[in-house]
Amino acid sequence: MHIQPYKSNPQHLAQLVDLINYCQNTEAHLSIKMAEQSDIFDINSYYQNPGGQFWIALDKNQVVGSIALLVLNPHTAVLKKFFAYPQYRGQPHHLGRQLYQQLLTFASQSHITRIVLDTPEDEIRSHYFYEHHGFHQIDGSELQHSYVYPDRNSRFYELIL
């Protein structure tokens, strides 16, 4: 298994859509349509060209995880599209930890000093991960920036690097 920046590839894009649909809709029952997250279909323009990045984790050329950093300004970015299939979470792979470390390294090298994120209120497992890794919950008004996200009674977090 390895993590790499996303490169336009129809097969990987289709697998990424499957991963997101599985995590959001099959597993978490959030009923989020892909039409609410069209950024996935233009990763280069939405994430990479403005100075952020989008990573996929591949196991035998199959997308099994993802994470993205959307740059809002020279010092603030949004953690987005953080997904992994259940069998890659925790032992023995710790894919979430690996993806998150990739994002932190990139953020540090890019002089990002603040990372924010949104997550559905019912996603307790996600809240635990973020809090365990230093994020603290903030009010939506404290974001100081707007960005598009599929709102499902969202909770907001912030990490100061």
N, C-alpha and C positions, 0 to 999 in steps of 0.2 A: 504494500500500500504506500502511496506517496501523495503529497499535497503539491499542487501546482497552480499558478495563476491561470484563470480561465482564458482559453483561446477559442475563437469561434469554431464550433464543431457541431453539426446538426445532431449527431448521435449523443454527444455529451449534453447538449441542451435538452433533448428529449428525456434523458435520464435525470437531469436536474429537475425538470418539471415533475417527473414521477416522484422524486425524493421530496420535493416541497409539498406536493399534493398528499403524499403519504403522511408526512409529519403533521401538517396543518389540519387535514380533513379526516383521514382514516384514523390516525392515532389521537389527535387532540379534539376532533369534532368541532372545528372552528368555522366551517363552511366559508372558506375564503376562496374566491374564484381567481383564476390566473388573470382575468381582466382587471382585477384590483391591484395587480403587481406586474404591470407591463415592463418594468425595469429589467426583468429577467430576459426579455427578448431583445434588449439592446444594452448588454452588459458593458461593452466597450465605451459607448457614449455616456452612459449613466454613471458608471463607477470608475472606469480606468482613465478615460481622457481628462476628467477634472482632477486627477491626482490620487484617486483612491485605488482600490484593488478588489478583485473577486477571486477567491480560491475555491478549487474543488479538490476533494480527496478521491483518489481512484484506487480501486482494488481490482486487478486484472482488467483494466480499462473500463470498469463500471463505476459511475459516480455513486459514492456512498456517503458523502458529506460535503458541506459547503459553509462558507462564511464570507462576508463582504464588509468593506469599509467605504462608506460614502462620505467624501470630504465636503463639509459645508463652508468652511473658510480655512485660512492657513493653520489654525490651531484647534479646530473642532471638527469631529467626524462622528458618524453614526455607525454603530455595529448593526449589520443587517444580515438577513438570510443565513442564519446560523442553524444548520440542520445536520443530523446524522441518523442513519438507520439504527434502530435499537441494538442490534448485535455488535455495533462498533462503539457503543458508549461504554464507559467503564472498562473493567478488565476484559481481555488483555490489551485492547487497542488504545483506550483513552483518546479516541478521536476528537472529542470536544476539546480536551486540553491541548492537543496538538494544533488544531485549527485556531484556537484562541491565541496560542503562543505565536503562531505565524502572524496573526493580525497585530498583536502587541509589538512585535519586532518591527513590522512595517510602519506602524504608527510612530514609534520612537524614531526610526530613521527619517521619517517625514516631518518630524518636529510637531506632531500632533500632541497637544497637552490635555485635551479633554475629549472623552468618548461618551456619547449618550446613546440610549436605545429605548425602544418601546417593546412591550411584550404583553400579550393578553393577560388579564387579571387571573384567569383560571390556570395559567401555566406555572404551577407551583414548582415543578422540577427546574424550570428555567430560572425562576426567582432564586432558588437555592444556589444554582451555579453562579449567577451574577453576584449575589451577595457574598458567596464564598471567595470570589475572585476580586473583591474590593469595591464593587459598585455599591452605591447607596441610592435609595429611592428618592426621587424628587417629584415635585408637582409639575404638571405639564407646562405651566407658565414659566418655569425655570429653564426650559429648553433654550430659550433665547433665539431660536431659529425654527423655521418651519420646513418640513419635508413630508413627502407623501408616504403614508403607511396605511394598511388595512386595519382600521380601528375596531377592536373587539374589547371594549371596556379596558383600554390599555393602561398599563402601569409604566412609568418612566424611571429610568436609572441613569446615573452619571458616574463616571470614573475620571478622577484627575490623575494624570500621569506625572 
